[in-house]
Amino acid sequence: DSFSLLVDVKAQTTATMLLLDTEHRIRKTRTLGMGAQQWITTQTGDLEPGLYRVYIWFQDGHYSYGDVLVEE
C-alpha cells in the first residue's frame, strides 16, 4: 500500500515530488525539505492499479524520475 524513496536534497534547496498517472494527471505531491537525506513514503492504497511516473524536481533545476507499478 506504499512505496519509499531515498532522496538526498542539497543544502539551500528544496524539492517537489509528483506522482503522475498514465494520462499525466498529478495524483500525489510532496514538498521535501532542504539539506538532508530523507526517506519519503507515499501511500498508494487509494490509487487504481497501474503504472505511475514519479518526478522529483529540485529547486536548483535538476530533476530525477522513475516508474512505480501499483498492484492490487
Stockholm file with secondary structure:
# STOCKHOLM 1.0

chainA/1-72         DSFSLLVDVKAQTTATMLLLDTEHRIRKTRTLGMGAQQWITTQTGDLEPGLYRVYIWFQDGHYSYGDVLVEE
#=GR chainA/1-72 SS CEEEEEEEECTTCCEEEEEECTTCCEEEEEEECSSEEEEEEEECTTSCSEEEEEEEEETTSCEEEEEEEECC
#=GC SS_cons        CEEEEEEEECTTCCEEEEEECTTCCEEEEEEECSSEEEEEEEECTTSCSEEEEEEEEETTSCEEEEEEEECC
//
